[in-house]
């Protein structure tokens, strides 16, 4: 009876050992891909996968034999997410550019990068919109396994943002604009008075908001934007831009430099066009020659002082 029990135990242990060896050998082949979903924040790290046994290539076949040939699988990283229609995207690995490409017309993007070495790397990505404005750079650290396909998804590029003019009398408007994922909800955060304003991006991702400064105290204020989707996903914050609110009558114009940045360029021209043909415009500086109307004379003066 003891001998039969001992034989049964040995057979069971042998089967368990064979099963363990099979899992050890074949599991790296069966699990040749990892999926990393990133909820993008100020700085995001993808999860570090649990190391698995590295498959050992079989020995070469004996001379004259026709045994199997081992082919090492390629290491690939796939980046997926949301940006703006036809945005120019740049991916970096440890601050070195590894890919540049365009987003789809829908604003979605997917890029496959092959030949990435195994190891832990800091990847980062940023976008440039169709008007040349850049997003903030999103960074995340990911461990790449040799011979695996790593998919990094859930990337949501922050909106781009610009504003003008940068100095206004209290009660005048500051025009805020940018680009984001199409039809996303844009929340604009204004400080030092903590106020949130809302607008919506168009089907092309463009968004604008006219901020009346009547509720703000005199002094410097910052503004930044963030995009939200109906499915609960949200982008990182855009960069923060500042503007100055002055008391009425304190605004000192600087000729054709309408946004007070020391240059006369396309931004000043855009401000001029916004008030084109207006009499007694809300922004008194756009009437450069002070004749009560924004017209070709003001444009000619701007062209004379143009710096580009």
C-alpha angles and dihedrals in degrees: 000000000000091000091052091049090048092050091049091050092050092050091049092049090049091052092049090050092050091048091049092050091049091052091046092051101040104032094082089054095048094047099050096140137055127198119212118188112196124200096200117229135155089299121359131193120197116225116273107238120231109259115249130199113283112236111247114222112242116250117267115271117262117265111288092015127121100216125156120287118224115228116191112228116240121254110237135177121199122198118200134174151094130305132139130299109285092351117167108240129196125196121198132191113204089343093308118116111243101166142014122186145140128263119237122265086258091059093247120122139192126178129180118207117192131195098036111158120238116263143078114301139174109234122190135183137191137173138218116210128221091270094054097256117139129222124223115273116257116211132194136166119228135176111228118206120213114255093010134114109232116196116199108193138163094062110155114186114219120246120265116238141194133166140192148230097025093199122046139160113251109276095030123113130258112203113219121190143160146133132269142156109315116276094357119148111252120208116195115204117204124193156211080043100045104234130151121207125186137213137153132244118237126238086273092051095251118142135178138179131186108215114201108209097206092108094050128092120238112273140057121330133184130215134190136167139223131191125226131191130207090244090063098257117134135187130235117266119277120238115287118250125191135215134182125235114204131190115262113281093019098095112113111194121220102211114252092351094097098172095043096235096129094254136087107217146122092310092059090045090053090052090049092051091050090062095035114151092001118139117219092002120207088241100058093192094070089068088074097177094040097234094133099255136073107232148126092307091061089046091052091051090050092051090052091056095038115142100168 
